[in-house]
Amino acid sequence: MRVVLQSLVVLILLVTPLLSNFLGLDFEQSKVAFFVIVVNLAALVWLGYLIKQRKTLQFKLTLIHTLVLIFVVTLAITSYFGLDWSGSLIGRPPYFQGLIIYLELYLFYLIIATCQVKLKLVALVISLAATIVSLGAINQFLQALAARPIGSFGQPDLYAGFLILALPFVVFCFNSIKGFWPKLGHSAIVFVVVLAIVVSQSRTAIILLFLVGLLTLWQFLPKLRLYLIILALTLASLLTYLALPRLVETEWVTPQSQQWLIHNSPEKRLYIWLVSYHLILARPWTGYGLDNLELVFNHSVADIFPPSVSFGVINLNIDRAHSYSLDLLFYGGVGALVIWLVLLGAALKKSSQPPQKNVLIIYLIWSQFEVQSIAHLILLWGIIGLIERTS
């Protein structure tokens, strides 16, 4: 039974990021459908084994497990009393990240926490998935020349986000390999993943490449930590000096121009975050329920922006705040966000292996600026389950 469960876990981690348009489903729908089918198959195998062995389902209610339960229950309650219970239950296209998906993620967490899957196996599988995703994206880039590749996610920022979260596992595999030629071969894999992130032109992922490098050096070269601190501060200062004025200009000043709005897509974080913040203040404790942002986003635009701006923003179809913290505040209020942050803090404190710790740190930063695919959530909840088992 354990081998079957481990095989199904491997299947989820390996195949889900690779699915794109499959059986008439789009990029995200195919990933969601595959994950739900396989994780429920794993649950049936698990239940069948317990019935055959006449065992009862027993779980140790640790701090992490308790926080996971409270988090899911909080989302369930706030969704039930939110704007649209049925929409929050199933989730809305294209992401379908309703309560059912969070229950499936909880089930996935339990399976990983109990089936004794090895960290090295998880790292190897995630590295393989990242390599395939990277090769596909690079191939798209070479064929389209200057165009941004979309990978197997349908969006450059989404596939780059998966790769930056997978990169600590790729580095972990590299450090675990012995011998010159195997290391040389795996260094090519590291290069391919980094190159795929660069050609995505995702600013968040590219900046986080430097963080991955610093975290890796920090953990494997403890004698150089003082120099790493100096290097990190120098890079941060240089990046702020070179990039901040341009970023403020392109993301804040220029998008407020009426002329710019006429000729460009106004889907900027400037507008999305301001509207989300306005909506959150209206219901800070109860939220609006899972996947309900698109129901109310446009209604608040005219109240926030002058007519010279609102005309270009009011017809946007926004279903994510491009920040998971804002999403959680919108979904379940302050309680959902606080519980989530405490859960990640507990997992970070309990993690004992570099790849797990690094992924959590990177995720905490990356998720504040990007939309999440089901593949990112699977990776995160799987790591939490792995930390629970290996600690």
C-alpha positions as CSV (number, residue, x, y, z in Angstrom):
1,M,0.0,0.0,0.0
2,R,2.8,2.4,0.9
3,V,4.5,1.9,-2.5
4,V,1.2,2.6,-4.3
5,L,0.6,5.8,-2.3
6,Q,4.2,6.9,-2.9
7,S,3.8,6.2,-6.7
8,L,0.6,8.3,-6.8
9,V,2.3,11.1,-4.9
10,V,5.2,11.0,-7.5
11,L,2.6,11.0,-10.3
12,I,1.0,14.2,-8.9
13,L,4.3,16.0,-8.4
14,L,5.6,15.0,-11.8
15,V,2.7,15.2,-14.2
16,T,0.6,18.0,-12.8
17,P,3.0,20.8,-13.8
18,L,3.4,19.3,-17.3
19,L,-0.2,19.2,-18.3
20,S,-1.4,22.0,-20.7
21,N,-4.3,21.7,-23.1
22,F,-5.5,18.1,-22.6
23,L,-8.8,16.4,-23.6
24,G,-10.4,19.8,-24.4
25,L,-9.4,21.3,-21.1
26,D,-7.2,24.4,-20.8
27,F,-3.9,24.8,-19.0
28,E,-5.3,25.1,-15.5
29,Q,-8.4,22.9,-15.9
30,S,-6.3,19.9,-16.9
31,K,-4.0,20.4,-13.9
32,V,-6.9,20.7,-11.5
33,A,-8.8,17.7,-12.9
34,F,-5.7,15.5,-12.9
35,F,-4.8,16.4,-9.3
36,V,-8.4,15.8,-8.0
37,I,-8.6,12.4,-9.7
38,V,-5.2,11.1,-8.6
39,V,-5.4,12.4,-5.0
40,N,-8.9,10.9,-4.6
41,L,-7.6,7.6,-6.0
42,A,-4.8,7.7,-3.4
43,A,-7.4,8.3,-0.7
44,L,-9.4,5.3,-1.9
45,V,-6.2,3.1,-1.9
46,W,-5.5,4.3,1.6
47,L,-9.0,3.7,2.8
48,G,-9.1,0.3,1.2
49,Y,-5.9,-0.7,3.0
50,L,-7.3,0.4,6.4
51,I,-10.5,-1.6,5.8
52,K,-8.6,-4.7,4.7
53,Q,-6.2,-4.4,7.8
54,R,-9.2,-3.5,10.0
55,K,-7.4,-0.4,11.2
56,T,-8.8,2.9,12.2
57,L,-7.8,6.3,10.8
58,Q,-5.5,7.9,13.3
59,F,-3.7,11.2,13.1
60,K,-1.4,12.9,15.5
61,L,-2.8,16.4,16.0
62,T,0.5,18.3,15.9
63,L,0.8,22.1,15.8
64,I,1.1,22.2,12.1
65,H,-1.8,19.8,11.6
66,T,-4.0,21.8,13.9
67,L,-3.2,25.0,12.1
68,V,-3.9,23.4,8.7
69,L,-7.3,22.2,10.0
70,I,-8.2,25.7,11.5
71,F,-7.1,27.3,8.2
72,V,-9.4,25.1,6.0
73,V,-12.3,25.4,8.5
74,T,-11.9,29.2,8.5
75,L,-12.1,29.3,4.7
76,A,-15.1,27.0,4.8
77,I,-17.0,29.1,7.3
78,T,-16.2,32.5,5.7
79,S,-17.1,31.0,2.3
80,Y,-20.5,29.7,3.5
81,F,-21.4,33.2,4.8
82,G,-19.8,34.9,1.9
83,L,-21.2,36.3,-1.3
84,D,-21.7,33.0,-3.3
85,W,-21.5,29.7,-1.5
86,S,-21.7,27.5,-4.6
87,G,-19.1,29.6,-6.4
88,S,-16.8,29.4,-3.4
89,L,-17.4,25.7,-3.0
90,I,-16.4,24.7,-6.6
91,G,-14.3,27.7,-7.5
92,R,-14.5,29.8,-10.6
93,P,-12.6,29.5,-13.9
94,P,-9.9,29.5,-14.8
95,Y,-8.3,28.5,-11.5
96,F,-11.2,26.6,-9.7
97,Q,-9.5,27.2,-6.3
98,G,-12.6,26.8,-4.3
99,L,-13.2,25.0,-1.0
100,I,-13.1,21.6,-2.7
101,I,-9.6,22.2,-3.9
102,Y,-8.5,23.2,-0.4
103,L,-10.0,20.0,1.0
104,E,-8.1,18.1,-1.7
105,L,-4.9,19.9,-0.7
106,Y,-5.5,18.9,2.9
107,L,-5.9,15.3,1.8
108,F,-2.7,15.5,-0.2
109,Y,-0.9,17.0,2.9
110,L,-2.2,14.0,5.0
111,I,-1.0,11.4,2.5
112,I,2.5,12.9,2.2
113,A,2.7,13.3,6.0
114,T,1.9,9.6,6.5
115,C,3.1,7.6,3.5
116,Q,6.8,8.0,4.3
117,V,7.9,9.4,0.9
118,K,11.6,10.3,1.0
119,L,12.9,13.8,0.7
120,K,15.4,12.7,-2.0
121,L,12.6,11.1,-4.1
122,V,10.5,14.3,-3.8
123,A,13.5,16.4,-4.8
124,L,14.3,14.2,-7.7
125,V,10.7,14.2,-9.1
126,I,10.3,18.0,-8.7
127,S,13.7,18.5,-10.4
128,L,12.6,16.3,-13.3
129,A,9.3,18.2,-13.7
130,A,11.2,21.5,-13.5
131,T,13.7,20.3,-16.2
132,I,10.9,19.3,-18.6
133,V,8.9,22.5,-18.0
134,S,12.2,24.5,-18.6
135,L,13.0,22.7,-21.8
136,G,9.5,23.3,-23.1
137,A,9.7,27.0,-22.3
138,I,13.1,27.4,-23.9
139,N,11.9,25.7,-27.0
140,Q,9.0,28.1,-27.2
141,F,11.3,31.0,-26.7
142,L,13.6,29.9,-29.5
143,Q,10.7,29.3,-31.9
144,A,9.0,32.6,-31.1
145,L,12.3,34.6,-30.8
146,A,11.4,37.7,-28.8
147,A,8.0,36.6,-27.5
148,R,7.6,35.6,-23.9
149,P,7.2,31.8,-23.6
150,I,4.1,30.5,-21.7
151,G,5.5,27.0,-20.9
152,S,2.9,24.4,-19.8
153,F,1.1,26.9,-17.6
154,G,-0.3,29.3,-20.3
155,Q,1.5,32.2,-18.6
156,P,5.2,33.1,-18.3
157,D,4.9,34.3,-14.7
158,L,3.2,31.1,-13.7
159,Y,5.7,28.7,-15.1
160,A,8.6,30.9,-13.8
161,G,7.0,30.8,-10.4
162,F,6.9,27.0,-10.4
163,L,10.6,26.9,-11.5
164,I,11.8,29.4,-8.8
165,L,10.0,27.3,-6.2
166,A,11.5,24.1,-7.6
167,L,15.0,25.4,-7.9
168,P,16.0,24.7,-4.3
169,F,15.2,21.0,-5.0
170,V,17.3,21.1,-8.2
171,V,20.2,22.6,-6.2
172,F,19.6,20.0,-3.4
173,C,19.9,17.1,-6.0
174,F,23.1,18.8,-7.4
175,N,24.7,18.9,-3.9
176,S,23.6,15.2,-3.2
177,I,25.4,13.9,-6.3
178,K,28.9,12.7,-6.0
179,G,31.5,12.4,-8.8
180,F,32.7,15.0,-11.4
181,W,30.7,13.8,-14.4
182,P,27.3,13.4,-12.6
183,K,27.8,16.9,-11.1
184,L,28.7,18.3,-14.5
185,G,25.5,16.8,-16.0
186,H,23.3,18.1,-13.2
187,S,24.9,21.5,-13.4
188,A,23.5,21.6,-17.0
189,I,20.0,21.0,-15.5
190,V,20.5,23.9,-13.1
191,F,21.6,26.1,-16.0
192,V,18.5,25.1,-18.0
193,V,16.1,25.9,-15.2
194,V,17.8,29.3,-14.6
195,L,17.7,30.1,-18.3
196,A,14.0,29.3,-18.5
197,I,13.4,31.7,-15.7
198,V,15.4,34.4,-17.4
199,V,13.6,34.1,-20.7
200,S,10.2,34.2,-19.0
201,Q,11.1,37.9,-18.2
202,S,9.2,37.5,-14.9
203,R,10.7,40.2,-12.7
204,T,9.7,38.6,-9.5
205,A,11.2,35.2,-10.4
206,I,14.4,36.8,-11.8
207,I,15.0,38.8,-8.6
208,L,14.4,35.7,-6.5
209,L,17.2,33.9,-8.4
210,F,19.6,36.0,-6.5
211,L,17.9,35.0,-3.2
212,V,18.1,31.3,-4.1
213,G,21.9,31.8,-4.7
214,L,22.4,33.6,-1.4
215,L,20.4,31.1,0.6
216,T,22.4,28.2,-1.0
217,L,25.7,29.9,-0.2
218,W,24.5,30.7,3.3
219,Q,23.7,27.1,4.1
220,F,26.7,25.5,2.5
221,L,29.4,28.1,3.2
222,P,28.8,29.1,6.9
223,K,32.3,30.7,7.2
224,L,31.4,33.2,4.5
225,R,28.1,34.4,6.0
226,L,29.5,37.8,7.0
227,Y,30.6,38.4,3.4
228,L,27.2,37.1,2.1
229,I,25.4,39.7,4.3
230,I,27.6,42.4,2.8
231,L,26.9,41.1,-0.7
232,A,23.2,40.9,-0.1
233,L,23.0,44.5,1.2
234,T,25.2,45.7,-1.8
235,L,23.0,43.9,-4.3
236,A,19.8,45.2,-2.7
237,S,21.1,48.7,-2.6
238,L,22.2,48.5,-6.2
239,L,18.9,47.0,-7.4
240,T,17.0,49.7,-5.5
241,Y,19.1,52.5,-7.0
242,L,18.8,51.1,-10.6
243,A,15.3,49.6,-10.7
244,L,13.2,51.5,-8.2
245,P,12.8,54.8,-10.2
246,R,11.9,52.8,-13.4
247,L,9.5,50.6,-11.5
248,V,7.7,53.5,-9.9
249,E,7.5,55.2,-13.3
250,T,6.1,52.1,-15.2
251,E,3.9,50.7,-12.4
252,W,2.6,53.8,-10.7
253,V,3.1,57.1,-12.6
254,T,2.6,56.2,-16.2
255,P,-0.5,53.9,-15.8
256,Q,-2.4,56.9,-14.3
257,S,-2.2,58.8,-17.5
258,Q,-5.5,58.8,-19.5
259,Q,-3.5,58.6,-22.8
260,W,-1.7,55.5,-21.5
261,L,-5.0,53.9,-20.5
262,I,-6.4,54.3,-24.0
263,H,-3.6,52.4,-25.7
264,N,-2.6,49.9,-23.0
265,S,-4.0,47.1,-20.8
266,P,-4.7,48.6,-17.4
267,E,-4.3,45.3,-15.6
268,K,-1.6,46.7,-13.3
269,R,-1.0,45.8,-9.6
270,L,-1.5,49.5,-8.8
271,Y,-5.2,49.3,-9.6
272,I,-5.8,45.7,-8.4
273,W,-4.2,46.3,-5.0
274,L,-6.0,49.6,-4.4
275,V,-9.4,48.1,-5.3
276,S,-8.7,45.0,-3.2
277,Y,-7.6,47.1,-0.3
278,H,-10.8,49.1,-0.5
279,L,-12.9,46.0,-0.6
280,I,-11.1,44.3,2.3
281,L,-11.7,47.4,4.5
282,A,-15.4,47.0,4.0
283,R,-15.4,43.4,5.4
284,P,-12.1,42.9,7.2
285,W,-13.2,40.1,9.6
286,T,-15.5,38.0,7.6
287,G,-14.2,38.4,4.0
288,Y,-16.2,37.6,0.9
289,G,-15.6,33.8,0.5
290,L,-13.3,31.9,-1.8
291,D,-13.0,32.9,-5.4
292,N,-15.5,35.8,-5.2
293,L,-13.3,38.8,-6.1
294,E,-14.5,39.1,-9.6
295,L,-18.1,39.5,-8.3
296,V,-17.3,42.8,-6.7
297,F,-14.1,44.2,-8.2
298,N,-15.7,46.4,-10.9
299,H,-18.4,47.7,-8.6
300,S,-15.8,49.6,-6.5
301,V,-13.7,51.1,-9.3
302,A,-15.8,54.2,-9.8
303,D,-15.7,54.9,-6.0
304,I,-11.9,54.8,-5.9
305,F,-10.6,56.3,-9.2
306,P,-11.5,59.5,-11.0
307,P,-13.4,59.2,-14.4
308,S,-10.1,59.7,-16.3
309,V,-8.8,56.4,-14.8
310,S,-11.9,54.4,-14.0
311,F,-13.1,54.2,-17.6
312,G,-10.1,52.0,-18.4
313,V,-10.3,49.9,-15.3
314,I,-14.0,49.3,-14.8
315,N,-14.2,46.5,-17.4
316,L,-11.3,44.4,-16.1
317,N,-12.0,40.8,-15.3
318,I,-10.0,40.5,-12.1
319,D,-10.3,37.3,-10.1
320,R,-7.0,37.4,-8.1
321,A,-5.4,40.3,-6.2
322,H,-1.9,39.3,-7.4
323,S,-0.9,38.9,-3.8
324,Y,-1.9,35.8,-1.8
325,S,-2.0,37.9,1.4
326,L,-4.6,40.2,-0.1
327,D,-6.4,37.2,-1.5
328,L,-6.7,35.6,1.9
329,L,-7.9,38.8,3.5
330,F,-10.5,39.0,0.8
331,Y,-11.5,35.3,1.1
332,G,-11.5,34.8,4.9
333,G,-10.7,38.1,6.6
334,V,-7.9,38.9,9.0
335,G,-8.3,35.4,10.7
336,A,-7.5,33.5,7.5
337,L,-4.3,35.5,6.8
338,V,-3.1,35.3,10.4
339,I,-3.6,31.5,10.6
340,W,-1.8,31.1,7.3
341,L,1.2,33.1,8.3
342,V,1.4,31.3,11.7
343,L,1.2,28.0,9.8
344,L,4.1,28.9,7.4
345,G,6.1,30.2,10.4
346,A,5.6,26.9,12.3
347,A,6.5,24.9,9.2
348,L,9.6,27.1,8.7
349,K,10.7,26.6,12.3
350,K,10.1,22.9,12.1
351,S,11.9,22.4,8.7
352,S,15.2,20.7,9.1
353,Q,16.4,20.4,5.5
354,P,17.7,23.3,3.2
355,P,15.3,22.7,0.3
356,Q,12.2,22.8,2.4
357,K,13.3,25.9,4.3
358,N,14.4,27.7,1.1
359,V,11.1,27.0,-0.7
360,L,9.1,28.3,2.2
361,I,11.1,31.6,2.3
362,I,10.9,32.0,-1.5
363,Y,7.2,31.2,-1.5
364,L,6.5,33.8,1.2
365,I,8.0,36.5,-1.0
366,W,6.9,35.3,-4.5
367,S,3.3,34.8,-3.5
368,Q,3.0,38.4,-2.5
369,F,3.3,39.5,-6.1
370,E,2.0,36.7,-8.3
371,V,-1.1,34.6,-9.0
372,Q,-0.9,30.9,-8.0
373,S,-1.6,27.9,-10.1
374,I,-2.8,24.6,-8.5
375,A,0.8,23.4,-9.2
376,H,2.2,26.0,-6.8
377,L,-0.3,25.1,-4.1
378,I,0.4,21.4,-4.6
379,L,4.1,22.0,-4.2
380,L,3.6,24.1,-1.0
381,W,1.2,21.8,0.7
382,G,3.3,18.8,-0.2
383,I,6.3,20.4,1.4
384,I,4.3,21.2,4.6
385,G,3.3,17.5,4.7
386,L,7.0,16.5,4.1
387,I,8.1,18.8,7.0
388,E,5.5,17.2,9.2
389,R,6.7,13.7,8.5
390,T,10.5,14.3,8.5
391,S,10.7,16.5,11.5
